[in-house]
Amino acid sequence: MSTVHVQYDIGGMSCSFCTESIRKAYERTEGIEEVSVSLAHEEVRIRYDNDALSEVELKDTLRDLGYTIRDPDKQKQFEEQKREVERATRRLTVAGAAALVTAGLMLFMIFVRGAFESEALWMDLVALGLALGTMFGPGRYIIEKASNSLRRRILNQHVLLEAGAFAGLLGGLLGLFVFPSFPTVHFFAVSVFITTYHILSEYTSLIVRTRASRAVQSLLDLQPDTARRIRADGTVEEVDVSELEVGDRVRVTPGESIPVDGSIVAGETAVDESVATGEPVPVDKEPGDEVVGGSINETGTLLVEVTATGDDAFLNRVARQIEEARTMKPGVVQLADRMLKYFVPGVLTIAVASFLFWALTPTIWSGGSLGSGANIQRGAFAALAVLVLGYPCALGMATPLALIRGGGLAADRGVLLRNGDAFQIIQDVDTIVLDKTGTITEGEPAVEEVVAFEGEETDVIRRAASAEAFSEHPLADAVLNYAAEYDTEYSVPDKFESETGKGVRAVVGPERVLAGKPDWLVEEGVDTAPARDDIDRLQNRGETVVCVAVDGTVVGLVAMGDPLKDDAAGAVARMQEVGLTPVLATGDNERTANTVAQEIGITRVLADVAPEDKREEIRRLQGRGERVAMVGDGINDAPALSQADVGIAIGAGTDIAIESADIVLMTDRLGSVVDAYEIGTSSYRKTKQNLLAAFSFNGIGVTAATTGLVHPVFAMIAMVLSVSVVLANSFAGRLTE
């Protein structure tokens, strides 16, 4: 046996019944080992034995059910989706026109002629023509899907819909030729209205899914189609981006989109990387810096060496983050799917039982409230009303739409919900653990203050920069960056020696310069007592202090810290406003951790937490009954992200952290955490509201319909209201309050 995995992108899906129909069809096929279907992303993943089945047979199964298989190329998929919308629009236009004419005919009959029932043959015939035209015109594809489903012994929404439509057609024909007392026009109208409303429901679902996928399309549209590749002989050729390979070099002029991910070989520029970070401020780039495909080169001409292409490129990886890991559904949707298995057979059984009850019971037990003799009209009313009020569109289609729209809205804001369960679980989160470095802070040290004991502050920086010129330590980079920012000139050292973890020794001209930890300078024989008050003051603020001495005398201090993100305090305040308790987790000592926490308004601190202990701290919080979300960006955050109820990775972080997370933030803004919480919570709340509304309408409506006292038209109005209420709840207003 040879096991093969395939994935198909499907066209024509509209609700959870579609996913269930496809799943059943494959599960009943010999040779299928596993099948997973996603409505939100219109795809099916199949594991099968290719000795027992061919891929042609797999595709035929989908086509037999009335669905289409889209091209795997994303851009072509969007084009196919556009054509689907155009076809759906034409169907809706024709069906909608028929429904309006039918409604006008009924209003004319009731308000102009003053009769609730038809009194003219021409009205009956017009209504019959409208019913046949709607069912076999724009609604023909529904009949084909229902027929194919029945042939495979699958009862789904198409079967139930056509049962109602044909029941209405049959009722109208019986009224036209057999039972004059039957409301002929109303029966025919039911066939028109439920067919039209089904087309409208599918159209709405298609529009929502199309709009939700625009984030992916917008990403792919950012990448130019061609690039200017530099040949080995130095000449330039214009090639399709898909032809580029890792190691190729391309030229990018000012104002152009950078075609691929790469590293700058030559040239300096400012790059608009909002596609990756969401931040509008251009970032200065120079040789050696990485650039992201799709970002905008604003000022200088660049020579870029390609580092990633195809599926490994940034834009495609982000698109895949949106498209992947999505067959998993929240528990409430799984519950709805399980109930849908029994819904259609249940409604059909109740409809048949209702008709038989009113057709047979009065004959057997004549007299009393049931009357005497077969009550065919009441039985027909009961059966048709059950089929109409049991129409499952509200339950099967609108339930996932809030989640689909929520996912699309989240993607528009740079929040990728990689896991369906994140929608459900994030609403229960009450504690949010924030890693310090790179999450609350910028993740890079910067000079915060310079103290001079001899000369000016610029003299301190000049000497520190000279001593640190050959150092590769991040603190040295901070000093050199500060010197460059304030145009401070410095000389490279004549001699240089580094003491790992302590500081550097350097000879700069006639001066012997030491720069490092205060305690190390003491070990080197330097008297730091005159600087002790300032050292303590700066260290109490949680800053790292570099002491600078010249020829054995302290001349100044350079205090460095990891600057807080601009929105850190505001984001923490928002978290507290929505009921979340932020907790700071850091490997820093308690004094430094508390200083940072106080600056941004956090009251709970986990200090001196080693990277490998973060997971245990998360587990300890969970053991106290707290539902925990973890926000981090580094490799050492990955275990904690996996342990948390919801893991949230800052998008600028490592691939390992991102892969361990349920939610990925494509921007460095800490406020995006609250965006994710609000969108997820609102989407899930709307989903539960939709389920409650759908079950209430269907349950109460079907029960009332069995009495035979619900006129088919009133049943139709109630069904329209049920779907409309659920759709309005999903789409009206914003998903976030």
Salt bridges, closest charged atoms under 4 A:
GLU20 OE2 - ARG23 NH2 2.24
GLU27 OE1 - ARG23 NH1 2.35
GLU33 OE1 - ARG47 NE 3.11
GLU34 OE1 - ARG47 NH1 2.55
GLU42 OE1 - ARG70 NH1 3.13
GLU42 OE2 - ARG209 NH2 2.95
GLU43 OE2 - ARG45 NH2 3.34
GLU43 OE1 - ARG326 NH2 3.64
ASP60 OD1 - ARG63 NH1 3.82
ASP64 OD2 - ARG152 NH2 3.24
GLU84 OE1 - ARG70 NH2 2.62
GLU144 OE2 - ARG140 NE 3.26
GLU202 OE2 - HIS158 NE2 3.55
GLU202 OE2 - HIS198 NE2 2.83
GLU237 OE2 - ARG229 NE 2.99
GLU237 OE1 - ARG231 NH2 3.38
ASP248 OD2 - ARG229 NH1 3.29
GLU256 OE2 - ARG228 NH2 2.73
GLU273 OE2 - LYS285 NZ 3.09
GLU305 OE1 - ARG249 NH2 3.38
GLU323 OE1 - LYS74 NZ 3.81
GLU323 OE1 - ARG326 NH2 2.53
GLU324 OE2 - ARG320 NE 3.30
ASP337 OD2 - LYS329 NZ 2.54
ASP435 OD1 - LYS614 NZ 2.66
GLU449 OE2 - ARG537 NH2 3.08
GLU449 OE1 - ARG541 NH1 3.01
ASP459 OD1 - ARG462 NH2 3.69
GLU497 OE2 - ARG505 NH1 3.18
GLU499 OE2 - ARG505 NH1 3.04
GLU511 OE2 - ARG463 NH2 2.88
GLU523 OE1 - LYS502 NZ 3.84
GLU524 OE2 - ARG505 NH2 3.09
ASP534 OD1 - ARG537 NH2 3.13
ASP536 OD1 - ARG532 NH1 3.55
GLU543 OE2 - ARG541 NH2 2.87
ASP588 OD2 - LYS436 NZ 2.99
GLU616 OE2 - ARG619 NH1 2.97
GLU617 OE1 - ARG620 NH2 2.76
GLU626 OE1 - ARG604 NH1 3.37
GLU626 OE2 - ARG624 NH2 3.40
ASP637 OD1 - LYS614 NZ 2.81
ASP645 OD1 - ARG627 NE 3.45
ASP655 OD1 - ARG317 NH1 3.78
GLU659 OE1 - ARG418 NH2 3.38
ASP675 OD1 - ARG574 NH2 3.09
ASP675 OD2 - ARG669 NH2 3.32
GLU678 OE1 - ARG574 NH2 3.40
GLU737 OE1 - ARG685 NH2 2.94
